[in-house]
Amino acid sequence: MILRSSCLLLLISASLAQADVPSSVKALLAVGREGQGNEDASEAWRDLVKAGPQGLLSIVEAAGKGNVVADNWLRMAATVIADEALEAKKPLPVAELESFLRDTRHASAARSIAFDVIQHVDPARANAIEPTLISDPAQELRRGAVQRLIVAGKEKADAKDEAAAKSTYQAALDAARDEDQVKVIAEALTKLGVEVDLPKHFGFITKWNVIGPFDNAQRAGFDAVYPPEKEIKLDAKYAGKGAEVAWQPFETKHEYGKLDFNKPLTMLKDATAYAVSAFDSATDRDAEIRLGCKNGWKVWLNGELLFGRDEYHAERRWISTL
């Protein structure tokens, strides 16, 4: 009778430990960017670590469902669990983590944590996986595969095998998105006599029609509705800041697609200007519009105002997923 009671107690204890994992994960996902919920998150984090390897997949699966602060808590928990399991020689669900990693439907942040754990506990397996991530939709996972090609390209270049070096570097460039890697690859290809079109690689829009200046005295231009916000007629002329203005074509030659309004419109203060460009996609696809600007700005797409910021000298960057 005592033995049965002891067994029953152990089963209940295990069940309670498992039930704590979802609630602990929920507490981590609730943490705020400004520190809200940190106290609860600290306690939840300790509970997750105590749960050990059995909670690892739940931790990984939760990443990307909260904010970056929550992801940091989850990543730390996964790392500590992996460390303690290695030290205690406890088994980890490496095969399940790889299966999760391979499924690109999961959040990039979650798949990244899964790969990091695999790399930590089974480097040989990670080395076999990483080259296969060269076309992965997650940039942070693709980066390692790109770096391998950069190293391989340099080895071929050092061996004077220029043809192999060019093809290897080109494969790296096709997959690279991080500026630091792209610069290294572009410089290497240039030395090998290959011309690299960085604006095309990054997808920058370089051909525009611009018009201005319109008045922005007292920063009134942000809220003012000037004619280009009502119609796009490239042959039209309007009353501008002190003179009549008309649309004029302008193509930026900057390697990172920077559009400097001062070049076509001259150096003016307290001014507002507009730029318009047309582009087509051959297929329906998810896309991002990215903008970096240090002054006030607005963005329209197909006549719809997407976003705007009445802010100056801030070097803000904005991304919109379409």
KOLFIMI-178981 format. One line per 8 residues: number of its first residue (from 1); their letters; for each residue x, y, z of N, C-alpha, C. Coordinates in steps of 0.02 Angstrom, whole numbers, m for minus. Example, Ala and Ser with C-alpha at 12.3 -4.5 7.8 and 13.67 -1.06 7.14 Angstrom:
residues 2
1> AS> 660/m284/390/615/m225/390/660/m165/390 ~ 642/m112/354/684/m53/357/645/2/394
end
This chain:
residues 322
1> MILRSSCL> 42/m60/0/0/0/0/44/63/0 ~ 97/60/39/143/117/41/176/126/m27 ~ 195/70/m57/229/74/m122/184/105/m175 ~ 120/86/m175/74/114/m224/65/189/m213 ~ 61/210/m151/54/282/m136/115/320/m160 ~ 174/292/m150/236/324/m171/238/332/m247 ~ 218/280/m282/217/283/m355/168/336/m379 ~ 110/338/m348/59/386/m367/84/457/m355
9> LLLISASL> 119/469/m301/146/534/m285/197/556/m338 ~ 238/511/m361/288/526/m412/255/544/m478 ~ 203/510/m496/168/524/m558/135/592/m556 ~ 106/610/m499/75/675/m491/128/730/m495 ~ 185/718/m464/239/768/m464/263/780/m535 ~ 272/728/m574/295/736/m644/243/773/m684 ~ 180/758/m674/127/791/m711/126/866/m696 ~ 137/885/m632/137/955/m614/196/991/m646
17> AQADVPSS> 254/958/m650/313/989/m680/301/1004/m753 ~ 267/957/m788/252/967/m859/202/1023/m868 ~ 154/1028/m823/102/1079/m830/130/1149/m819 ~ 187/1154/m784/216/1219/m770/249/1250/m832 ~ 268/1208/m879/304/1233/m938/261/1281/m979 ~ 199/1265/m997/159/1312/m1036/147/1378/m999 ~ 134/1375/m933/121/1436/m897/184/1479/m891 ~ 241/1446/m885/305/1483/m881/320/1516/m948
25> VKALLAVG> 308/1480/m1002/318/1508/m1069/272/1568/m1079 ~ 210/1562/m1057/161/1616/m1063/185/1678/m1026 ~ 215/1669/m968/240/1726/m929/297/1760/m965 ~ 340/1722/m998/395/1752/m1036/369/1791/m1096 ~ 318/1764/m1129/290/1798/m1188/255/1863/m1168 ~ 236/1870/m1106/200/1929/m1083/247/1986/m1063 ~ 312/1974/m1061/359/2025/m1039/358/2084/m1088 ~ 364/2145/m1062/360/2204/m1105/429/2231/m1122
33> REGQGNED> 431/2274/m1173/494/2303/m1195/525/2348/m1143 ~ 485/2381/m1102/510/2429/m1054/519/2397/m985 ~ 522/2332/m981/534/2299/m918/472/2274/m883 ~ 412/2287/m912/351/2263/m880/351/2187/m879 ~ 336/2160/m821/333/2087/m814/399/2053/m803 ~ 453/2090/m792/519/2060/m783/523/2015/m721 ~ 489/2036/m668/491/1996/m607/458/1928/m618 ~ 400/1928/m650/366/1865/m665/408/1824/m715
41> ASEAWRDL> 440/1859/m762/480/1825/m812/540/1790/m780 ~ 570/1822/m731/628/1793/m696/609/1727/m662 ~ 551/1728/m629/528/1667/m595/510/1613/m646 ~ 477/1634/m701/458/1586/m753/520/1556/m785 ~ 570/1597/m795/632/1574/m826/665/1520/m783 ~ 667/1532/m718/697/1482/m673/658/1416/m675 ~ 591/1422/m679/550/1361/m683/562/1323/m747 ~ 571/1359/m802/585/1326/m866/652/1289/m864
49> VKAGPQGL> 701/1322/m836/767/1290/m831/763/1227/m789 ~ 724/1230/m734/716/1171/m691/682/1114/m729 ~ 637/1131/m775/602/1078/m813/649/1038/m857 ~ 706/1069/m874/757/1032/m911/738/1018/m983 ~ 770/968/m1013/760/953/m1085/688/942/m1105 ~ 645/919/m1058/576/905/m1077/538/968/m1098 ~ 563/1027/m1076/530/1089/m1095/563/1125/m1153 ~ 616/1096/m1180/655/1131/m1231/616/1146/m1294
57> LSIVEAAG> 579/1097/m1319/541/1109/m1381/487/1161/m1371 ~ 455/1162/m1312/405/1213/m1298/435/1282/m1297 ~ 496/1287/m1271/532/1351/m1270/546/1374/m1341 ~ 573/1330/m1381/590/1347/m1451/528/1368/m1490 ~ 475/1329/m1482/413/1343/m1519/383/1411/m1502 ~ 396/1435/m1441/367/1499/m1419/402/1559/m1448 ~ 465/1552/m1468/504/1608/m1494/470/1637/m1556 ~ 471/1703/m1562/439/1736/m1619/366/1752/m1608
65> KGNVVADN> 338/1729/m1552/268/1741/m1538/258/1800/m1490 ~ 313/1825/m1462/312/1884/m1420/354/1938/m1451 ~ 389/1977/m1409/434/2028/m1435/506/2005/m1428 ~ 553/2048/m1447/624/2029/m1445/648/2016/m1374 ~ 618/2051/m1325/638/2040/m1256/618/1969/m1235 ~ 559/1948/m1252/536/1880/m1237/582/1829/m1271 ~ 600/1843/m1334/644/1796/m1369/711/1789/m1334 ~ 736/1844/m1305/800/1841/m1269/794/1797/m1207
73> WLRMAATV> 738/1803/m1171/727/1760/m1113/725/1687/m1135 ~ 688/1673/m1189/681/1604/m1213/749/1576/m1236 ~ 787/1617/m1271/853/1594/m1295/899/1578/m1236 ~ 898/1620/m1185/940/1607/m1126/919/1542/m1091 ~ 854/1532/m1086/829/1471/m1054/852/1409/m1093 ~ 846/1412/m1159/866/1355/m1201/941/1342/m1194 ~ 980/1395/m1191/1053/1387/m1186/1072/1356/m1120 ~ 1043/1379/m1066/1059/1352/m999/1038/1279/m994
81> IADEALEA> 979/1263/m1020/956/1194/m1019/1004/1149/m1057 ~ 1026/1173/m1116/1073/1134/m1156/1139/1124/m1119 ~ 1164/1177/m1087/1227/1173/m1050/1222/1123/m993 ~ 1168/1128/m954/1160/1084/m896/1149/1012/m918 ~ 1115/1002/m973/1104/934/m998/1169/903/m1022 ~ 1210/943/m1055/1275/918/m1077/1319/898/m1017 ~ 1319/941/m966/1360/927/m907/1336/865/m871 ~ 1270/856/m868/1242/798/m833/1236/738/m879
89> KKPLPVAE> 1255/746/m942/1251/692/m992/1179/667/m1000 ~ 1133/715/m999/1063/698/m1012/1048/704/m1086 ~ 1004/663/m1114/988/667/m1185/948/730/m1201 ~ 960/757/m1260/924/816/m1284/888/798/m1348 ~ 830/829/m1362/791/811/m1422/820/842/m1485 ~ 881/822/m1503/916/852/m1560/880/837/m1626 ~ 857/776/m1634/822/758/m1696/758/798/m1704 ~ 722/807/m1649/660/846/m1651/675/920/m1666
97> LESFLRDT> 730/945/m1638/750/1014/m1652/768/1023/m1726 ~ 802/974/m1754/819/979/m1826/755/977/m1869 ~ 709/934/m1851/646/931/m1888/609/998/m1885 ~ 610/1029/m1825/579/1094/m1817/615/1146/m1859 ~ 680/1145/m1859/721/1192/m1898/706/1186/m1972 ~ 697/1127/m1996/686/1115/m2068/619/1142/m2093 ~ 572/1150/m2047/505/1173/m2066/505/1250/m2068 ~ 508/1278/m2127/513/1351/m2135/449/1388/m2119
105> RHASAARS> 396/1351/m2102/335/1384/m2081/341/1413/m2011 ~ 389/1388/m1973/399/1414/m1906/433/1482/m1908 ~ 426/1520/m1854/456/1587/m1851/532/1583/m1855 ~ 561/1633/m1888/633/1634/m1897/669/1634/m1830 ~ 644/1672/m1782/675/1675/m1716/676/1606/m1683 ~ 622/1569/m1690/618/1502/m1660/666/1454/m1694 ~ 669/1457/m1760/713/1412/m1797/786/1429/m1783 ~ 800/1492/m1773/868/1514/m1757/891/1485/m1689
113> IAFDVIQH> 846/1487/m1640/863/1459/m1574/873/1383/m1580 ~ 831/1350/m1620/839/1278/m1629/907/1262/m1658 ~ 928/1300/m1709/994/1288/m1738/1050/1302/m1689 ~ 1044/1355/m1651/1096/1372/m1602/1105/1316/m1550 ~ 1049/1287/m1528/1054/1232/m1480/1088/1172/m1512 ~ 1068/1156/m1573/1100/1100/m1608/1175/1112/m1616 ~ 1193/1172/m1635/1263/1190/m1645/1302/1183/m1579 ~ 1269/1199/m1525/1300/1197/m1459/1312/1126/m1435
121> VDPARANA> 1263/1083/m1446/1267/1015/m1417/1292/963/m1466 ~ 1287/977/m1531/1308/928/m1582/1339/965/m1642 ~ 1400/991/m1633/1432/1031/m1687/1436/995/m1754 ~ 1448/930/m1752/1454/893/m1815/1388/894/m1853 ~ 1334/886/m1817/1268/888/m1849/1254/958/m1877 ~ 1271/1009/m1838/1261/1078/m1861/1303/1093/m1923 ~ 1364/1067/m1925/1407/1078/m1984/1377/1046/m2047 ~ 1342/991/m2038/1310/959/m2095/1247/997/m2116
129> IEPTLISD> 1213/1028/m2068/1151/1064/m2083/1164/1131/m2115 ~ 1213/1168/m2090/1220/1239/m2108/1227/1252/m2183 ~ 1266/1213/m2221/1271/1227/m2293/1204/1222/m2329 ~ 1158/1183/m2302/1093/1174/m2335/1047/1233/m2324 ~ 1068/1281/m2283/1027/1339/m2267/1042/1398/m2312 ~ 1078/1389/m2366/1101/1444/m2408/1042/1482/m2440 ~ 985/1450/m2449/927/1485/m2477/871/1492/m2426 ~ 888/1485/m2363/837/1488/m2311/805/1557/m2309
137> PAQELRRG> 740/1561/m2297/707/1627/m2292/729/1668/m2232 ~ 758/1636/m2181/781/1672/m2122/852/1696/m2133 ~ 860/1761/m2134/925/1790/m2148/978/1768/m2098 ~ 960/1764/m2034/1008/1747/m1983/1033/1675/m1991 ~ 992/1631/m2020/1013/1562/m2032/1054/1557/m2096 ~ 1037/1598/m2145/1073/1598/m2209/1144/1624/m2201 ~ 1154/1668/m2153/1218/1702/m2145/1277/1653/m2138 ~ 1268/1601/m2097/1322/1553/m2087/1340/1516/m2151
145> AVQRLIVA> 1289/1498/m2190/1302/1464/m2253/1338/1510/m2302 ~ 1320/1574/m2302/1354/1623/m2344/1428/1630/m2324 ~ 1439/1632/m2258/1508/1638/m2235/1551/1580/m2257 ~ 1522/1521/m2258/1560/1462/m2282/1580/1471/m2355 ~ 1536/1499/m2395/1553/1511/m2465/1606/1565/m2473 ~ 1603/1616/m2430/1654/1668/m2431/1723/1638/m2418 ~ 1726/1596/m2367/1790/1563/m2350/1813/1518/m2408 ~ 1766/1480/m2436/1784/1436/m2492/1806/1477/m2553
153> GKEKADAK> 1774/1533/m2566/1793/1576/m2622/1864/1603/m2613 ~ 1881/1623/m2552/1948/1649/m2539/2000/1594/m2549 ~ 1985/1534/m2526/2031/1478/m2534/2044/1465/m2608 ~ 1991/1468/m2649/1999/1456/m2721/2038/1513/m2753 ~ 2025/1575/m2731/2061/1632/m2758/2135/1628/m2740 ~ 2150/1609/m2678/2220/1602/m2656/2255/1547/m2695 ~ 2217/1497/m2716/2245/1442/m2755/2248/1459/m2830 ~ 2231/1521/m2847/2233/1545/m2916/2182/1510/m2961
161> DEAAAKST> 2131/1480/m2932/2077/1449/m2971/2022/1502/m2979 ~ 2033/1549/m3025/1989/1607/m3031/1918/1589/m3051 ~ 1911/1540/m3096/1844/1521/m3119/1803/1494/m3061 ~ 1834/1451/m3020/1798/1423/m2963/1785/1476/m2911 ~ 1833/1521/m2902/1825/1575/m2853/1767/1620/m2873 ~ 1762/1638/m2937/1707/1681/m2961/1640/1648/m2949 ~ 1633/1585/m2967/1569/1551/m2960/1549/1544/m2886 ~ 1600/1532/m2844/1586/1524/m2772/1565/1591/m2742
169> YQAALDAA> 1602/1643/m2757/1584/1709/m2732/1516/1732/m2759 ~ 1501/1715/m2821/1437/1735/m2850/1380/1700/m2814 ~ 1390/1636/m2797/1339/1599/m2760/1329/1631/m2691 ~ 1384/1653/m2661/1379/1687/m2596/1342/1753/m2602 ~ 1356/1791/m2655/1323/1855/m2665/1248/1846/m2676 ~ 1230/1795/m2714/1159/1783/m2728/1119/1771/m2664 ~ 1152/1743/m2613/1117/1727/m2551/1127/1780/m2497 ~ 1178/1821/m2503/1195/1869/m2450/1147/1928/m2448
177> RDEDQVKV> 1131/1949/m2387/1090/2009/m2377/1121/2057/m2327 ~ 1164/2031/m2284/1196/2074/m2233/1250/2117/m2267 ~ 1249/2182/m2250/1293/2230/m2283/1366/2211/m2277 ~ 1388/2189/m2218/1458/2174/m2208/1481/2116/m2253 ~ 1439/2065/m2260/1457/2010/m2304/1456/2030/m2377 ~ 1406/2069/m2396/1401/2091/m2465/1462/2132/m2485 ~ 1486/2175/m2440/1545/2215/m2455/1606/2172/m2468 ~ 1616/2121/m2425/1673/2075/m2433/1669/2039/m2500
185> IAEALTKL> 1610/2015/m2516/1601/1978/m2579/1610/2023/m2639 ~ 1581/2083/m2636/1587/2130/m2692/1660/2149/m2705 ~ 1697/2161/m2652/1768/2179/m2660/1807/2121/m2691 ~ 1791/2060/m2669/1826/2001/m2696/1810/1991/m2770 ~ 1747/1999/m2788/1728/1991/m2858/1757/2045/m2901 ~ 1760/2106/m2875/1789/2161/m2913/1863/2147/m2927 ~ 1899/2121/m2879/1969/2103/m2889/1977/2049/m2942 ~ 1926/2008/m2949/1927/1954/m2999/1900/1978/m3066
193> GVEVDLPK> 1885/2043/m3072/1863/2071/m3135/1788/2065/m3148 ~ 1749/2050/m3096/1677/2043/m3103/1643/2107/m3079 ~ 1601/2137/m3120/1565/2197/m3101/1505/2179/m3058 ~ 1498/2213/m3001/1444/2200/m2954/1398/2260/m2952 ~ 1334/2249/m2963/1284/2302/m2962/1248/2299/m2894 ~ 1274/2337/m2845/1246/2334/m2777/1174/2358/m2774 ~ 1156/2413/m2806/1085/2434/m2803/1037/2380/m2828 ~ 1057/2346/m2882/1015/2293/m2908/1012/2235/m2860
201> HFGFITKW> 1069/2218/m2830/1071/2163/m2782/1025/2175/m2723 ~ 1026/2235/m2696/986/2251/m2637/914/2269/m2656 ~ 899/2276/m2719/831/2293/m2740/813/2365/m2730 ~ 863/2410/m2731/849/2481/m2722/815/2510/m2784 ~ 769/2555/m2773/739/2593/m2828/783/2653/m2841 ~ 809/2658/m2901/857/2711/m2917/830/2764/m2965 ~ 777/2747/m3002/749/2794/m3051/685/2824/m3025 ~ 684/2891/m3020/628/2926/m2991/608/2986/m3034
209> NVIGPFDN> 549/3011/m3021/531/3078/m3043/521/3118/m2979 ~ 551/3178/m2976/549/3219/m2916/518/3287/m2932 ~ 488/3317/m2881/459/3383/m2890/465/3422/m2824 ~ 477/3486/m2830/483/3529/m2772/528/3588/m2789 ~ 540/3633/m2743/517/3629/m2674/449/3661/m2663 ~ 413/3634/m2613/353/3665/m2587/371/3692/m2517 ~ 330/3737/m2492/347/3771/m2429/341/3725/m2368 ~ 391/3730/m2324/390/3693/m2261/408/3739/m2203
217> AQRAGFDA> 393/3803/m2209/406/3850/m2155/368/3829/m2093 ~ 402/3834/m2036/373/3813/m1971/353/3739/m1972 ~ 385/3701/m2015/371/3629/m2021/298/3615/m2039 ~ 268/3660/m2077/198/3652/m2096/190/3605/m2155 ~ 244/3589/m2190/239/3549/m2250/217/3477/m2238 ~ 230/3451/m2178/211/3382/m2165/136/3373/m2168 ~ 98/3419/m2140/25/3413/m2139/m7/3444/m2201 ~ 30/3487/m2235/1/3518/m2295/m11/3466/m2350
225> VYPPEKEI> m65/3475/m2386/m81/3428/m2441/m67/3464/m2507 ~ m7/3453/m2533/12/3484/m2596/m13/3442/m2655 ~ m15/3470/m2716/m44/3436/m2773/m21/3364/m2785 ~ 45/3347/m2776/65/3277/m2789/30/3226/m2744 ~ 1/3248/m2688/m36/3202/m2646/m107/3190/m2672 ~ m128/3232/m2718/m195/3225/m2747/m194/3192/m2815 ~ m139/3201/m2852/m135/3174/m2919/m62/3164/m2939 ~ m50/3116/m2981/17/3107/m3010/12/3119/m3085
233> KLDAKYAG> 29/3180/m3105/30/3199/m3175/99/3226/m3190 ~ 139/3185/m3222/210/3202/m3232/221/3261/m3279 ~ 169/3281/m3316/176/3339/m3360/147/3403/m3330 ~ 125/3398/m3266/92/3455/m3234/143/3502/m3202 ~ 122/3565/m3192/163/3615/m3156/120/3645/m3101 ~ 153/3662/m3046/117/3687/m2988/155/3746/m2957 ~ 119/3784/m2916/151/3838/m2879/191/3808/m2822 ~ 256/3823/m2822/299/3795/m2771/323/3848/m2723
241> KGAEVAWQ> 378/3836/m2691/407/3883/m2642/443/3938/m2680 ~ 408/3992/m2694/437/4050/m2727/439/4046/m2802 ~ 419/3990/m2831/422/3984/m2904/380/3924/m2926 ~ 367/3921/m2991/331/3864/m3019/376/3803/m3019 ~ 347/3746/m3005/387/3684/m3003/356/3632/m3050 ~ 398/3587/m3074/376/3534/m3120/413/3470/m3103 ~ 384/3415/m3123/417/3350/m3114/479/3346/m3158 ~ 531/3316/m3133/592/3304/m3172/621/3236/m3155
249> PFETKHEY> 645/3201/m3205/674/3134/m3192/740/3141/m3156 ~ 753/3093/m3112/817/3092/m3076/836/3020/m3060 ~ 897/3002/m3076/922/2934/m3062/981/2940/m3013 ~ 975/2907/m2956/1029/2909/m2908/1083/2859/m2928 ~ 1145/2878/m2920/1202/2835/m2935/1234/2807/m2871 ~ 1204/2823/m2815/1232/2801/m2751/1228/2724/m2746 ~ 1282/2692/m2724/1284/2618/m2723/1234/2588/m2675 ~ 1211/2627/m2627/1159/2602/m2581/1092/2637/m2591
257> GKLDFNKP> 1082/2663/m2651/1016/2689/m2671/995/2754/m2640 ~ 1041/2791/m2609/1023/2853/m2576/997/2904/m2626 ~ 938/2932/m2612/909/2985/m2654/919/3052/m2619 ~ 963/3093/m2647/979/3158/m2618/939/3211/m2655 ~ 887/3237/m2622/844/3288/m2654/883/3352/m2670 ~ 938/3363/m2636/977/3424/m2649/1006/3425/m2720 ~ 1019/3368/m2748/1049/3366/m2814/1002/3392/m2869 ~ 941/3366/m2874/897/3393/m2927/863/3458/m2908
265> LTMLKDAT> 854/3471/m2842/813/3528/m2821/853/3584/m2790 ~ 919/3576/m2784/966/3623/m2754/958/3626/m2678 ~ 1006/3658/m2645/1008/3662/m2572/958/3714/m2547 ~ 906/3690/m2513/856/3735/m2486/835/3711/m2416 ~ 819/3758/m2373/792/3741/m2308/717/3756/m2306 ~ 684/3728/m2256/612/3738/m2248/575/3721/m2313 ~ 591/3663/m2340/562/3643/m2404/534/3572/m2399 ~ 483/3559/m2439/453/3493/m2447/459/3472/m2519
273> AYAVSAFD> 472/3409/m2532/477/3384/m2601/447/3314/m2605 ~ 434/3292/m2666/404/3227/m2677/445/3188/m2729 ~ 445/3123/m2722/477/3078/m2771/429/3021/m2785 ~ 423/3002/m2848/378/2948/m2866/414/2900/m2913 ~ 401/2836/m2905/431/2786/m2948/381/2729/m2958 ~ 386/2696/m3014/342/2639/m3030/384/2576/m3034 ~ 358/2522/m3007/392/2458/m3013/340/2403/m3018 ~ 359/2348/m3049/313/2292/m3060/344/2228/m3034
281> SATDRDAE> 302/2185/m3008/323/2118/m2988/293/2068/m3037 ~ 335/2022/m3060/310/1974/m3109/260/1925/m3078 ~ 263/1916/m3012/218/1870/m2978/194/1902/m2913 ~ 139/1875/m2886/117/1895/m2820/166/1869/m2768 ~ 187/1910/m2721/236/1889/m2671/232/1934/m2610 ~ 258/1907/m2555/267/1949/m2496/327/1995/m2509 ~ 323/2056/m2485/378/2104/m2497/383/2152/m2439 ~ 440/2185/m2435/451/2237/m2385/471/2302/m2420
289> IRLGCKNG> 445/2357/m2395/469/2423/m2415/511/2449/m2358 ~ 572/2468/m2374/618/2493/m2322/640/2564/m2340 ~ 640/2606/m2289/659/2676/m2300/701/2700/m2242 ~ 755/2735/m2258/795/2769/m2207/795/2843/m2222 ~ 781/2885/m2173/776/2957/m2185/787/2993/m2119 ~ 823/3050/m2121/836/3087/m2059/788/3145/m2049 ~ 743/3157/m2096/694/3211/m2089/623/3184/m2093 ~ 574/3229/m2089/504/3208/m2093/489/3175/m2160
297> WKVWLNGE> 446/3124/m2160/431/3089/m2222/363/3055/m2219 ~ 337/3039/m2279/277/2999/m2288/288/2951/m2346 ~ 254/2894/m2343/260/2844/m2396/190/2824/m2419 ~ 179/2827/m2486/117/2803/m2516/133/2744/m2561 ~ 87/2698/m2566/92/2644/m2615/25/2637/m2650 ~ 26/2644/m2716/m35/2640/m2756/m88/2689/m2729 ~ m65/2748/m2709/m111/2800/m2686/m131/2795/m2614 ~ m111/2743/m2578/m129/2734/m2508/m72/2755/m2463
305> LLFGRDEY> m86/2798/m2415/m35/2819/m2367/m20/2761/m2320 ~ 43/2738/m2321/63/2683/m2278/85/2706/m2209 ~ 125/2759/m2208/152/2781/m2144/186/2848/m2153 ~ 196/2884/m2099/232/2947/m2101/259/2963/m2032 ~ 311/3005/m2031/340/3025/m1967/363/3097/m1971 ~ 336/3139/m1930/354/3209/m1929/411/3219/m1879 ~ 470/3199/m1900/528/3197/m1855/590/3216/m1895 ~ 635/3252/m1864/693/3279/m1900/758/3261/m1866
313> HAERRWIS> 810/3249/m1907/878/3235/m1884/880/3175/m1837 ~ 844/3122/m1856/841/3064/m1811/869/3001/m1843 ~ 883/3000/m1908/908/2941/m1943/866/2879/m1929 ~ 800/2886/m1936/756/2829/m1925/755/2785/m1987 ~ 744/2720/m1975/732/2672/m2029/664/2641/m2020 ~ 629/2631/m2075/560/2607/m2071/553/2547/m2118 ~ 518/2496/m2096/505/2437/m2136/431/2422/m2135 ~ 403/2410/m2194/333/2390/m2198/328/2326/m2238
321> TL> 294/2276/m2209/285/2212/m2243/219/2214/m2281 ~ 221/2197/m2345/162/2199/m2387/137/2129/m2402
end
